[in-house]
Amino acid sequence: MVRTAQAVLLIAVVIISAELTARVDDKVRRGISVFSQPSWDVTLMRRDSTLLTGRPHARKGAIRLNAYGFRGPDLRDPLPPGCVRIMAIGASETFDENGRVEDYPRLLENQLRDHGCFEVLNAAIVGQALPRLQHTWEHHASRVAPSIVIIYPTPSFYLRDVPPAYPTDVLHDPPTRPWWHPRVLVWLEESTLGWPQVVRTHLLRRELSAAADTGGPGWVYSELPLDRLAVYERQLDSIATAVAQRNAIPVLVTHATRFDRPPAKADLDILDAFRHNSGQRATRDVILAFEDSAAAATRRLAARRGYPLVDAAAKMNGRGELFSDFMHFTPAGGHTMARLLAAKVLEIVRERSFPQPPGVSARGAK
Amino acid sequence: MLFNSFVFLLAFLPITYIVFWQLESRVARYAWLTAVSYVFYGYWDAKFCLLMLFSTVVAYTAGLGFLKWPESSRARRLCLIIPITVDLSLLGFFKYADFALQSVSAGLRAFGAEVGFPRLDIILPVGISFYTFHTISYIVDCYRGVVRPTRNLLEFSTYVSLFAQLVAGPIVRFRQVEQDLENLGKADRTRWLGVGVAYFVVGMFEKVVVADYLASFVDPALSRYWELSTTGAWLAMLGYTFQLYFDFSGYSDMAVGLGYMFGIRLPINFNSPYKALNPSDFWRRWHISLSGCLRDYVYIPLGGNRGSEAQTYRNLLLTMLIGGLWHGANWTFVVWGLYHGMLLALYRAFGGAWDRLPRVLQLIGTFVLVVVGWVMFRSTDFTMAADLLVRMFVPTSGESIDRGAALLPMLVFAGIWAMAGPNMHELKDRGCLLRHRLALAAASGACVATMLGAAGSPFLYFQF
């Protein structure tokens, strides 16, 4: 009886300690109240009518957003004479959710440190395609008047069920759970970390197969969807034009992934994870063909409009060590991307002169 | 596979443990431990299992050689030199080849020669420094007659590959576990289970809760070291000082705990090093298994303190230089080793005056000297080391650590625990009362929550 009571007591202590640790950890590391339920989406993102931006001064682990909701330190205001302000816009590859790794815009700033005064802002928004990025650029990011804007689009968004479209709906924060819901359980649900690869692969393939069954005949792309490629090219042209209209130079960057053509056998599991992440409709061949076609479209557009181009796809595709998964960067990948961009930025700076952007504090962060 | 991963805790460890104690014969237990240790190691990259197997077979064969030629000094010398050369060549190739080539080309360029070697980008097999030391120490001890070579290949491979200490130590010498390995068939499951679990849980708490928490502040701060103020630089380096200790000590405690669970008593590796009163005391407490190896296999063969004072200083510097290089293929590690060699030499010269200082000054002085050493240890190059040292010792304005207010409580907790609190080996002797069990349960809960909440981070010492 005593032993049973002791065992129950010990289990209760483990559970209570785990829950307390989770809440205290969230409080001290991420600034989330002990008596609330966290939502990274709500923590990091702000929704204002149709506009989606980073939440000013938000924090998640080592990720810190500044007063404008851009990842990184506060803007230098006014920008010192001779300084060039650069902005990177894109999705999670640019934002870099892994708090322990520096995002490539920050690494780019480090790379440029010895070549003059440069300020690099990371205005990426996780999970967002070009129309949303353009909307945010036009109504928010362009206020800080960067001279150079790096555009790193994610083509695989265009393989999802519905193609990306310009935002018209009013946005609302997603609902969160009640404060007393065990936070450890939330973490447990979100964690697949540590499961053996074989288990993760099995679960992934089962989901892909179920999605194909549910979608019915013709749902899975067995050939390159040219209509989606046209949408991608049109929307890329649109955002680059929007950037140029605000007197900034758009730098187009082709999208890089870890995959060789054809993909290495060891990468097939990760390629399936890529398919899963991209809406589950594309086969392995189609998703890679779409990446290649999107890169070609990006090159075409840059040549047609005279925009500077960084061909990351040509330089980084197939180099597994540069990617932590299918398309997000390892530290080495971040450094490589930063090096490629730095070379192009220095080339642009050598060729052109930049007017000093006006101080931005008068307009302030919205 | 990391100790702080769910696949280890929920699958590998329970299966290994249950099957191990179902087996009754010594040989079956050797075979099982060897097999699972190779699975554990192969989880990273299976092809490197062959390298460890090769190293094991070479050292085992050398041991058989010592048995076969007990009287022939020539044959014994060959059994000593050949396998050690093989082991060191492997270590040199995988760990130091790129470093050596790049250093040579940099040296030639400094003299105006346009010579450049391509980077080989050799993948460093995890734990190679540790198991190479295991095999070398075995060969040397056999040669010296300190241990009797084993004829049982499974017993020897259990010693080399035991998953508990395979990838980050402690560096176990065969004689330290020989008796427990011999008695493995008669080991009592319950005898050390409580101690083993306590070691493991406390070690995991040190690693997962303390070290990783500190890392979440220290890593981002040091990645932009050039922006740090004097306060920021000190906070970052103090954070790193305790992060490194709790990371490595935590790993070692987990390893010792796992050893106990399987009836094998592994030696302690840390004895509250930040309580040290002088540099010599520090090295008796920090990474004890490595300093013991350096003493017995480098310092004493070099002549130790048996020659003139100048020779003793030379031996100290050389030993610590090799110790530094063992930690990594980078000149910063070499300088870190030399720095500690110099501290040991200075203490040898002026120890009398140092020892007359008030105890608290000795403690703080030693601690500050160690922290300065960690600057070189942590820095990726000399520019970073110099910049950080200037920022620490010359008042500099700049950024403090992001969310410093959240770092301070853990820094104070870690400092008190490391510099005034008991270590696990002292706690072990205090019995197992209900309050101790409750504390362990609370620590387990904290570890589980932290592991769920954070991406698993590799132990710092794996890179060595």
HADDOCK unambig.tbl for C-alpha pairs under 7 A between the chains (distance, minus, plus):
assign (segid A and resid 10 and name CA) (segid B and resid 438 and name CA) 6.13 0.50 0.50
assign (segid A and resid 10 and name CA) (segid B and resid 441 and name CA) 5.86 0.50 0.50
assign (segid A and resid 13 and name CA) (segid B and resid 438 and name CA) 6.92 0.50 0.50
assign (segid A and resid 13 and name CA) (segid B and resid 441 and name CA) 6.00 0.50 0.50
assign (segid A and resid 13 and name CA) (segid B and resid 442 and name CA) 5.67 0.50 0.50
assign (segid A and resid 14 and name CA) (segid B and resid 441 and name CA) 5.06 0.50 0.50
assign (segid A and resid 14 and name CA) (segid B and resid 442 and name CA) 5.19 0.50 0.50
assign (segid A and resid 14 and name CA) (segid B and resid 444 and name CA) 6.19 0.50 0.50
assign (segid A and resid 14 and name CA) (segid B and resid 445 and name CA) 4.20 0.50 0.50
assign (segid A and resid 15 and name CA) (segid B and resid 445 and name CA) 5.97 0.50 0.50
assign (segid A and resid 17 and name CA) (segid B and resid 442 and name CA) 5.17 0.50 0.50
assign (segid A and resid 17 and name CA) (segid B and resid 445 and name CA) 4.92 0.50 0.50
assign (segid A and resid 17 and name CA) (segid B and resid 446 and name CA) 5.62 0.50 0.50
assign (segid A and resid 18 and name CA) (segid B and resid 445 and name CA) 4.12 0.50 0.50
assign (segid A and resid 18 and name CA) (segid B and resid 446 and name CA) 4.79 0.50 0.50
assign (segid A and resid 18 and name CA) (segid B and resid 448 and name CA) 6.40 0.50 0.50
assign (segid A and resid 18 and name CA) (segid B and resid 449 and name CA) 4.85 0.50 0.50
assign (segid A and resid 19 and name CA) (segid B and resid 449 and name CA) 6.97 0.50 0.50
assign (segid A and resid 21 and name CA) (segid B and resid 446 and name CA) 5.38 0.50 0.50
assign (segid A and resid 21 and name CA) (segid B and resid 449 and name CA) 6.29 0.50 0.50
assign (segid A and resid 22 and name CA) (segid B and resid 449 and name CA) 5.58 0.50 0.50
assign (segid A and resid 22 and name CA) (segid B and resid 450 and name CA) 6.77 0.50 0.50
assign (segid A and resid 28 and name CA) (segid B and resid 406 and name CA) 5.55 0.50 0.50
assign (segid A and resid 62 and name CA) (segid B and resid 216 and name CA) 6.74 0.50 0.50
assign (segid A and resid 62 and name CA) (segid B and resid 220 and name CA) 6.86 0.50 0.50
assign (segid A and resid 100 and name CA) (segid B and resid 220 and name CA) 6.88 0.50 0.50
assign (segid A and resid 184 and name CA) (segid B and resid 449 and name CA) 6.23 0.50 0.50
assign (segid A and resid 187 and name CA) (segid B and resid 452 and name CA) 5.74 0.50 0.50
assign (segid A and resid 187 and name CA) (segid B and resid 453 and name CA) 5.97 0.50 0.50
assign (segid A and resid 188 and name CA) (segid B and resid 452 and name CA) 6.19 0.50 0.50
assign (segid A and resid 191 and name CA) (segid B and resid 452 and name CA) 6.45 0.50 0.50
assign (segid A and resid 194 and name CA) (segid B and resid 5 and name CA) 5.54 0.50 0.50
assign (segid A and resid 194 and name CA) (segid B and resid 6 and name CA) 5.30 0.50 0.50
assign (segid A and resid 194 and name CA) (segid B and resid 7 and name CA) 5.45 0.50 0.50
assign (segid A and resid 195 and name CA) (segid B and resid 6 and name CA) 6.99 0.50 0.50
assign (segid A and resid 195 and name CA) (segid B and resid 7 and name CA) 5.83 0.50 0.50
assign (segid A and resid 196 and name CA) (segid B and resid 7 and name CA) 6.62 0.50 0.50
